[in-house]
Amino acid sequence: MSERKKHRLDRKDAYYVREADSMHVLMPHMLPGRTANEAVMNESIDLTAIEAFLAEKNAGNPDFKYTFFHVIMAAGAKVCLLRPKLNRFYSGGRLYERKDIIMAFVVKKKFVDESPEALAIVNCEKSGVSPLEDIHEKVRKIVYSVRGENKTDKTTDIMDAIVKMPRWMVKLIVAVLRKLEYHGHYPASLMKEDPYYSTCFASNLGSIKMHAQYHHLADWGTNSFFMIIGEKKPTPVFSADGSFEMHDVLDLGMTIDERIADGLYFANSIRLFRHLLKHPELLELPIETPVSLDK
């Protein structure tokens, strides 16, 4: 998204959407709260093309391998750049379009019950770089950092400091932060460490062998898009003549604030997402490179 002329209602993290029609101006007052406006979309992704692509990418045995997660997150970042309405949110009764493409996810330090989780936030480059390489490198640094001995992410450090305060003070701090958010003055230092201020908050449940296709949104922050990544499983893929082959398939669950765009916009965005996952080599091109969909 190109830089825009400054408007008095712009926020530090987003542009005020001046061209919103009357319906989108009224909706946050008629239907306040993201949790009351959740639209749920489910996709089953045939991993055949991605598996072949990853085998080639990992042929040189890199120290940090490329995975389905990197491909899916890169595709999500590219779709949100090319389809900017997906990067919108409502706050303070107004519609905004986020300036950055921010992907957030959870990292488990060790795959045991007692191991703590860490929150990772990736601010994607918006031009000149491959979204796959950008995501892969930034995730590599985050994973190595949070899985290091006695290290935590900054989000957890902030929460740890707050919960040491008396309960009345915690309640007061949260109330003040909500008021600052409503008026567009939420501190940037906290915003950049909060996954609920991301474009897309993703949970890779497949990595822990868990099956789920839905996660709620939250009425905190500005996140309007949550994605659940499921576990790959062998599934019959049918041809037009009724024959079938067994392919590895992965389920994706997406929850989005339906107020930020209309149904056709969502449908065309999902179509682009499917195309990128079917042709993952497109994710090696600069993120801003247009994509021509097959007719």
C-alpha positions as CSV (number, residue, x, y, z in Angstrom):
1,M,0.0,0.0,0.0
2,S,1.4,3.4,-1.0
3,E,1.8,6.2,1.4
4,R,-1.3,8.4,1.7
5,K,-1.8,12.1,2.3
6,K,-2.1,12.6,6.1
7,H,-5.6,12.9,7.5
8,R,-6.5,14.3,11.0
9,L,-8.1,11.0,12.0
10,D,-5.1,8.8,11.0
11,R,-3.5,6.8,13.8
12,K,0.2,6.1,14.3
13,D,-0.4,2.5,13.0
14,A,-3.2,3.0,10.4
15,Y,-4.9,5.2,7.9
16,Y,-8.4,6.4,8.4
17,V,-10.6,5.0,5.6
18,R,-12.2,8.1,4.2
19,E,-14.0,6.3,1.3
20,A,-16.2,4.1,3.6
21,D,-19.9,4.0,2.6
22,S,-22.7,4.7,5.0
23,M,-23.2,1.1,5.9
24,H,-19.5,0.7,7.0
25,V,-19.7,3.9,8.9
26,L,-22.8,2.8,10.8
27,M,-21.9,-0.9,11.4
28,P,-19.5,-0.4,14.4
29,H,-22.3,1.5,16.2
30,M,-25.0,-0.9,15.3
31,L,-22.9,-4.1,15.8
32,P,-20.0,-3.1,18.1
33,G,-17.3,-5.7,18.9
34,R,-15.4,-8.1,16.7
35,T,-16.7,-11.1,18.6
36,A,-20.3,-10.2,17.5
37,N,-19.2,-10.0,13.8
38,E,-17.2,-13.2,13.2
39,A,-17.3,-14.8,9.8
40,V,-15.7,-18.3,9.7
41,M,-14.2,-19.8,6.6
42,N,-12.7,-23.3,6.3
43,E,-10.3,-24.5,3.5
44,S,-8.7,-27.9,2.8
45,I,-5.4,-27.4,1.1
46,D,-3.9,-30.1,-1.1
47,L,-0.2,-30.2,-0.1
48,T,1.1,-31.9,-3.2
49,A,2.6,-28.8,-4.8
50,I,3.9,-27.5,-1.5
51,E,5.6,-30.8,-0.5
52,A,7.4,-30.9,-3.9
53,F,8.4,-27.2,-3.4
54,L,9.7,-27.8,0.1
55,A,11.7,-30.9,-0.9
56,E,13.6,-28.7,-3.4
57,K,14.0,-25.8,-0.9
58,N,15.4,-28.1,1.8
59,A,17.5,-30.2,-0.6
60,G,20.6,-28.3,0.6
61,N,19.8,-29.3,4.2
62,P,19.6,-25.7,5.7
63,D,20.0,-25.4,9.4
64,F,16.5,-24.1,9.7
65,K,14.2,-26.0,7.3
66,Y,11.4,-24.4,5.3
67,T,8.0,-25.8,6.4
68,F,4.3,-25.6,5.5
69,F,4.0,-23.0,8.2
70,H,6.4,-20.6,6.4
71,V,4.6,-21.1,3.1
72,I,1.2,-20.5,4.6
73,M,2.3,-17.4,6.5
74,A,4.1,-16.0,3.5
75,A,1.0,-16.6,1.3
76,G,-1.2,-14.9,4.0
77,A,1.1,-11.9,4.1
78,K,1.1,-11.5,0.3
79,V,-2.7,-11.8,0.1
80,C,-3.1,-9.1,2.8
81,L,-0.8,-6.8,0.9
82,L,-2.5,-7.4,-2.5
83,R,-6.0,-7.4,-0.9
84,P,-5.6,-4.5,1.6
85,K,-9.2,-4.6,2.9
86,L,-8.1,-7.7,4.8
87,N,-5.7,-5.5,6.7
88,R,-8.5,-3.2,8.0
89,F,-10.0,-2.9,11.5
90,Y,-12.5,-1.0,13.5
91,S,-11.5,1.0,16.6
92,G,-13.3,3.8,18.3
93,G,-16.3,3.4,15.9
94,R,-14.1,4.2,12.9
95,L,-12.7,2.1,10.1
96,Y,-8.9,2.0,9.6
97,E,-6.4,0.4,7.2
98,R,-3.2,-0.8,8.9
99,K,0.1,0.6,7.6
100,D,2.1,-2.6,8.1
101,I,1.6,-6.3,7.4
102,I,2.1,-7.9,10.8
103,M,1.9,-11.7,11.3
104,A,1.7,-13.1,14.9
105,F,1.9,-16.6,16.2
106,V,2.7,-18.7,19.3
107,V,6.0,-20.5,19.8
108,K,6.2,-23.5,22.2
109,K,9.7,-23.6,23.7
110,K,9.6,-27.4,24.1
111,F,6.8,-29.8,23.2
112,V,6.0,-30.8,26.8
113,D,3.1,-29.7,29.0
114,E,5.2,-27.7,31.4
115,S,7.0,-25.7,28.7
116,P,5.9,-22.1,28.5
117,E,4.7,-20.4,25.3
118,A,6.1,-17.3,23.7
119,L,4.4,-14.8,21.4
120,A,6.2,-14.0,18.2
121,I,5.4,-11.0,16.0
122,V,6.8,-10.5,12.5
123,N,6.5,-7.2,10.7
124,C,6.8,-8.1,7.0
125,E,8.6,-6.1,4.4
126,K,6.1,-4.6,1.9
127,S,8.3,-4.3,-1.1
128,G,11.5,-5.6,-2.8
129,V,11.7,-9.0,-1.0
130,S,10.3,-12.5,-1.2
131,P,7.6,-13.0,1.5
132,L,8.8,-16.6,1.9
133,E,12.4,-15.6,2.6
134,D,11.4,-12.7,4.7
135,I,9.1,-14.8,6.9
136,H,11.6,-17.7,7.1
137,E,14.5,-15.6,8.2
138,K,12.5,-13.6,10.8
139,V,10.8,-16.8,12.2
140,R,14.2,-18.4,12.4
141,K,15.6,-15.6,14.5
142,I,12.5,-15.6,16.8
143,V,12.5,-19.3,17.3
144,Y,16.2,-19.5,18.1
145,S,15.8,-16.6,20.5
146,V,12.8,-17.7,22.5
147,R,13.9,-21.3,22.7
148,G,17.2,-20.2,24.1
149,E,17.8,-20.9,27.8
150,N,15.9,-18.6,30.2
151,K,14.7,-16.3,27.5
152,T,11.2,-14.9,27.1
153,D,9.5,-12.7,24.5
154,K,8.9,-9.0,25.2
155,T,5.1,-9.5,25.4
156,T,5.5,-12.0,28.2
157,D,7.9,-9.7,30.0
158,I,5.3,-6.9,29.9
159,M,2.5,-9.2,31.2
160,D,4.8,-10.6,33.9
161,A,5.4,-7.0,35.1
162,I,1.7,-6.1,35.2
163,V,0.5,-9.1,37.0
164,K,2.8,-8.4,39.9
165,M,0.7,-5.3,40.7
166,P,-2.3,-5.2,43.0
167,R,-5.6,-6.3,41.3
168,W,-7.1,-2.9,41.4
169,M,-4.1,-1.4,39.7
170,V,-4.2,-4.1,36.9
171,K,-7.9,-3.3,36.3
172,L,-7.1,0.5,36.2
173,I,-4.2,0.0,33.7
174,V,-6.4,-2.1,31.4
175,A,-9.2,0.4,31.6
176,V,-6.8,3.3,30.7
177,L,-5.3,1.3,27.8
178,R,-8.8,0.6,26.5
179,K,-9.6,4.3,26.6
180,L,-6.4,5.2,24.9
181,E,-7.1,2.6,22.1
182,Y,-10.6,4.0,21.6
183,H,-9.2,7.5,21.0
184,G,-6.3,6.1,18.8
185,H,-3.6,6.9,21.4
186,Y,-2.5,3.4,22.5
187,P,1.2,3.4,23.2
188,A,3.3,2.3,20.2
189,S,5.8,0.6,22.5
190,L,3.1,-1.7,23.7
191,M,1.4,-2.1,20.4
192,K,4.4,-3.5,18.6
193,E,4.7,-6.3,21.3
194,D,1.0,-7.2,21.3
195,P,-0.2,-9.9,18.9
196,Y,-3.7,-8.6,19.1
197,Y,-2.4,-5.6,17.1
198,S,-1.4,-7.8,14.2
199,T,-2.9,-8.2,10.7
200,C,-3.1,-12.0,11.2
201,F,-2.8,-14.0,14.4
202,A,-2.0,-17.6,13.5
203,S,-2.0,-20.8,15.6
204,N,-0.2,-23.9,14.2
205,L,-2.3,-26.6,16.0
206,G,-1.0,-29.2,13.6
207,S,2.4,-29.0,15.2
208,I,0.9,-30.3,18.4
209,K,-1.4,-32.9,16.7
210,M,-4.5,-31.0,17.7
211,H,-7.7,-30.8,15.5
212,A,-9.6,-27.5,15.5
213,Q,-11.0,-25.2,12.7
214,Y,-12.1,-22.2,14.7
215,H,-10.7,-19.6,17.0
216,H,-12.6,-16.6,18.2
217,L,-11.5,-13.0,17.6
218,A,-11.0,-10.6,20.5
219,D,-12.4,-7.3,21.5
220,W,-9.0,-6.2,22.6
221,G,-6.5,-4.5,20.1
222,T,-7.1,-4.3,16.4
223,N,-6.7,-7.9,15.1
224,S,-9.4,-8.7,12.6
225,F,-8.1,-12.0,11.2
226,F,-7.3,-15.3,13.0
227,M,-6.0,-18.4,11.3
228,I,-5.9,-22.0,12.6
229,I,-3.4,-24.3,10.8
230,G,-4.4,-27.9,11.2
231,E,-2.5,-31.2,10.9
232,K,-1.8,-32.8,7.5
233,K,-3.6,-36.0,6.9
234,P,-4.0,-38.4,3.9
235,T,-7.3,-37.6,2.1
236,P,-8.9,-38.9,-1.1
237,V,-8.8,-36.3,-3.9
238,F,-11.3,-37.1,-6.6
239,S,-11.1,-36.5,-10.4
240,A,-14.0,-35.6,-12.7
241,D,-14.4,-39.3,-13.7
242,G,-14.9,-40.4,-10.1
243,S,-11.4,-41.9,-9.6
244,F,-9.3,-40.7,-6.7
245,E,-5.8,-40.5,-5.4
246,M,-4.7,-40.1,-1.8
247,H,-2.9,-36.8,-1.1
248,D,-1.7,-35.1,2.0
249,V,-4.3,-32.4,2.9
250,L,-4.2,-29.7,5.5
251,D,-7.2,-27.9,7.0
252,L,-7.2,-24.2,7.6
253,G,-9.7,-22.3,9.7
254,M,-10.0,-18.6,9.2
255,T,-12.1,-16.2,11.4
256,I,-12.5,-12.7,10.2
257,D,-14.4,-9.6,11.2
258,E,-17.1,-9.5,8.5
259,R,-17.5,-5.7,8.7
260,I,-14.1,-5.0,7.1
261,A,-15.2,-6.1,3.6
262,D,-18.0,-7.8,1.7
263,G,-18.5,-11.5,0.8
264,L,-17.2,-11.1,-2.7
265,Y,-14.0,-9.5,-1.5
266,F,-13.4,-12.4,0.9
267,A,-14.2,-15.0,-1.8
268,N,-11.7,-13.4,-4.2
269,S,-9.1,-13.2,-1.5
270,I,-9.5,-16.9,-0.6
271,R,-9.2,-17.6,-4.4
272,L,-5.9,-15.8,-4.4
273,F,-4.7,-17.6,-1.3
274,R,-5.5,-21.0,-2.8
275,H,-3.6,-20.0,-6.0
276,L,-0.5,-19.1,-4.1
277,L,-0.5,-22.4,-2.1
278,K,-1.0,-24.3,-5.4
279,H,1.9,-22.3,-6.9
280,P,4.3,-21.7,-3.9
281,E,7.1,-20.6,-6.3
282,L,5.2,-17.3,-6.6
283,L,6.2,-16.6,-3.0
284,E,9.8,-16.4,-4.0
285,L,9.1,-13.2,-6.1
286,P,8.9,-9.8,-4.4
287,I,5.8,-9.6,-2.2
288,E,4.3,-6.7,-4.2
289,T,4.5,-8.7,-7.5
290,P,0.9,-8.9,-9.0
291,V,-0.6,-12.4,-9.4
292,S,-2.7,-13.3,-12.4
293,L,-5.2,-16.0,-11.5
294,D,-6.0,-18.9,-13.8
295,K,-9.4,-18.5,-15.4
